[in-house]
């Protein structure tokens, strides 16, 4: 699974969690919460979607690694590769 596919999956999850968010110009290096006006519940919903869809557990101490789109891709890419390889 390529990085663009991972990015698309993340944006797809955000679109479900925050349907009013404008995802057309998301910058990879800027915090998602700042760009998309996500609150802590939205963030937790994203984490729950990752668990539900891909069986990926994100420990609380690793939440900061999901702050930006680029950091999400870096963190989730190997986990998604492993999850989809099963």
N, C-alpha and C positions, 0 to 999 in steps of 0.2 A: 504494500500500500504506500503510495507516494505521499510526500508532504502536502501537496495541493489537495489531495483527497482527504487527508486529516483535517486540513483547514476548512474544507467544505463541510465535513461532518460536524466540526465544532460550531461553525456558523449556522448549520441546520438545527443543532440543538438550541442555540441561542434564539433562533427564530421561533421555536416552539415555546420556549420559556418566556421570552419577551417579544411577542408578536408585533408590537408597535415600534421596536427598535429599528433604526435605519442602518442596515448592514452593508449598504452600497460603498461606503468609503472607510471601512474599518482599517485603521493603521496597525500594523503588526507590533510596533514597539510601544504603543500607548496603552495604558491600563484599560481593560475592557469596561470596568465599572465606571471610569471617567468618561469614556467615549459614548457609551450606550445607556448611561444613567441606570445601571443595574444596582439593585440593593442587595443586601446580604441574603435575603430569601431567594432572589433570582439566582445568585451564585450557588446556593445550596441545591436549588432545583437542577442546575446544570450538572453538579456533581452526582445527583441522584439519577439523572438521565444517563450519564456515563455508566453508572452501575447497572441500571436497568437494561440498556441496549447492548453493552459490551462486556458486562461483568467486571468492570474496572473499578477497583477500590482506590480511593484517593484519601490517604490519612490526613487528618487535620493539619499536621505539621508541614504537609506538602502543598497545602492550598496556595501559598504564595507563588508556587511554580505555575499556577493557572491565571496569573494576573494579566498577561498580555496575550494576544493571539499567537505571537511568535513563541513565547514561553510555553503556551499550551501545546503547540505543535511539537516542540522539542521534548516536552515531558510525555505527551500521549503517543507520539509516533511509535516508539518501541513497544509500548503496552498494547496499542491497537494491532500492531503487526503480530504480536504473540496471540492476542485474542482471536484474530481472524484466521490464524494458521491452524487453529484447533479443528 
